[in-house]
């Protein structure tokens, strides 16, 4: 079964090649000591998988512009690594059904007894990345023991089935008719108003800046209503949304009404 570490290694290899200049390759390597000036961050995990997941970088990696020209390289790496640990949690949920949430992400100086070493190679240069995986799966709590019912005597009625009430969905019959209706949902990363002249001048390679910071949540829209917000993650090579905020049921129902 896939572990959180397995998911992180797959996600990191994909995101590094997509987000970093030169499309560098990440591969497993033999552990090597990091030189002076190394930096790293540790994620705190909660849910079905708990613990700590630390990532350490060779300090010389900041001497390059892998995170982009004109970008604070340390800040760029922090955001990228934060994205990898979050995306790994989403990948773990998709692969195993186990829920995992990153509840903390803090800078660290060093680690001992690392779990795995990687090599990030771009052109003729390479850097060491060390990982210390202290995550573990939380064992399911044992179900409360229910005392056995006394053996039924001949002629006795078995009332146990009658004692269990029929489940109720809590929805009105009219609303239940709509549960199988398919609705189109979309993600909104941001918006910007532009003069017509600027739009006509757009060409391949141009960048349009949106009115939303990279760390702000994105909107999940059904119809013309925002029903939830969350953060973008990578699942099996596809973009997905991990929901962090959900609108009240009344607001979500208004989204359905606007489509009919």
Secondary structure as UniProt FT lines:
FT   HELIX           4..19
FT   TURN            21..22
FT   STRAND          25..29
FT   TURN            36..37
FT   STRAND          39..47
FT   STRAND          49..57
FT   HELIX           59..63
FT   TURN            66..67
FT   TURN            69..70
FT   HELIX           73..96
FT   STRAND          100..108
FT   STRAND          116..122
FT   TURN            123..124
FT   STRAND          125..133
FT   STRAND          136..137
FT   TURN            154..155
FT   HELIX           160..163
FT   HELIX           173..176
FT   TURN            177..180
FT   STRAND          185..188
FT   HELIX           196..201
FT   TURN            204..205
FT   TURN            214..215
FT   STRAND          218..222
FT   TURN            223..224
FT   STRAND          225..235
FT   TURN            236..237
FT   STRAND          238..246
FT   HELIX           249..257
FT   TURN            258..259
//
